[in-house]
Amino acid sequence: MLDALTDEKFVWYLMRGTGVTLLVLFTVSTVLGIFSTARAGNRFWPRFATQALHRNVSLISLALLVAHVITAVVHTFVDIRWFDVFIPFVGPYEPLWVGLGTLSTDAIIVIIATSLVRERLNHRSWRIIHLSAYAAWLFGVLHGIGIGTDATKTVWGLAATVVSIGLVAASVVVRFAT
């Protein structure tokens, strides 16, 4: 296993794979979050199931985000330092695109931290903070478009990006329509 982590090609593919998978998972999490606020449910799919699925997909996404960040830092082809993960726009490599990924990561950390102490916050404060998930998702998508190898350079990567943007946009329209 240690040999795989020192293999630059393996780490690069792992970083790419986690990035694309994060696009899909954060899109699913965002869409589920939007639908869980629609207060819609029926006897076949109750609202609490949507909320539980949203929470679980978000937790899986967080674990994958950690893997994506670790692979970006340990990959030696580009210079992404550990503090570039938390401080946006200061790194030497592609500061705008890495910085957008950093902003997304920072927002996700704040969202998770406040969700863990949700019962200690009033609902309005928690909700305002939680709405930054839209910005986190958007910054993540822009990060992938700007720095990702596949987001615009392969048919399947472009399709995943366009479908993700379309799903979130459609979900927002449906949410405001209901």
N, C-alpha and C positions, 0 to 999 in steps of 0.2 A: 504494500500500500504506500509506503514511504517513497518507493521508486516512482510511483505514478504521480505523486505530488511534486516531485522534482523534474518530471518530464514536462518541458515547456509546451510542447504540442498538446499534451493531455490537458494541462491547465488552461490553455487557450480555448480548446474545445469545451471544457467545462464552464468557463466564463461565458462563452457564447451561448451554450445550451441553457444555462441558468438565466441569462438575460432574456432570451426568447420565451422561456417558460414563465418568467416573472411577468412579462407583458400579458400573457394569457391569464395567469392566475390573478394578477392585480385587476385586470379587466373584469374577470368573473366576480371578484370580491367587490369591486365598485358597483357592478350591476346588481348584485345581491343586496348590497347596502342601500341602493336606491329603491329597490323593490320592497325591502323590509320597512322602509319609511312610508310606503304607500298605504299601509294599514289594510292591505288586501290579503285575504286568505279564504279558504273554503274547506270543506270537510275532507277533501283529498290532499290538500297541501296547506296546513295551517301556517299562520304567520310566524310562529315561534320556530318552525322548521327552517324558514328562510333566514331568520336571524341566526340560528345555530350554524347553518351552513356558511353564512357570511363570516361568522367568527372563526370557524374552523379553516376555511379557505384562507382567511387572513393570517392565521397562525402558521399554516403551511408556507404561505408566501413569505412570511418573516424569516422562517428557517432557510428558505431558498435565497432570500436577500442576503443573509449572513454568508452563505456559501459564495454568492456572486461577489460580494465585497472582498472576502478573503482571497478568492482567486485573482481578483483585480490587483490586490496589493502584492501577492506573492509572485505574480507573473512578472518576469524580469525584462520582457521585451520593451515595455513602457515604464515610465517612472511615476507610479501612483503610490504615494506614501500613506501610511496608516491615518495620519491626521487629515489628509485630503478627503477622507471618507466623511468627516464631520464638519470641516470648514470649507465652504464653497468658494470656487473661483480663485484659489491660491496655488493650485498645483501647476507644475511646468508642462504637463501633457494635456493638450486640448482643454484649457481651463473652463471654457464656456460649457462644453458638453459634459465633462466630468462634474463641473459645478452644478449643473441641472440634476444630475444623478444624486449628488450630495444633498441638494435641497429636498429632493424627493425622499431620500433616506432620513434626513433630519425631521421632516414632517411626519413620516411614518413612526419614528421613535416617539415624538410628542403625542401622536394619536394613540399609540399603544400605552404609553405611560399614563395618559389621562383616562383611558378606558380601564386600566387596572385600578384606578382610584375613583372610578365613576360615582360610587355611592357617597363619596366625600365632596363631590362638586354638585352645584345645582345643575339641573338639567340643561338650562339655557347655555351656561358656560361650556359644559361638555359638548353640546351640540355644535356650538360655534367652532370650537377646536376641531371637532370631528369632521366638520365640513371642509377642512383643509385637505381632506383625503382627495377631493377633486383636483386640487393643485398638485398634490403628491403624484397622483396618477398622470396628470398632464406633463409634469416635469420628467417623470420616468419615461413617458412615451417620447418626448422631445430628446431626452438623453439617448434613447435607443436609436432614434432616427439620425441623430447627429454623429454618434460614435459607434453605433452598432455595425457589425460587419454584414448582417443579413437584413436589417429592417427595410432598406430601400434597394439593396443590391441583388437580392434574389427574389424570384417570383413568390415563393412561399413566405418569405419574410415580409415582403410588401403586402401580401394578402393578409397575413396575421395582423400587421399594423393597421391596415385599412379596416378590416373587420372589427378589430378592437375599438377603434375610434367610432365606427358606425354603431356598435352595440351600446357604448356609453352614451353617445349622442341620442340614439333612439330611446334609451332608458330614461334619460333626462326629459325628453319630450313627453313620453308616456306618463312620467311622474307628475309633471306640471299639468298635463291634460286631465289627470284624475284628481 
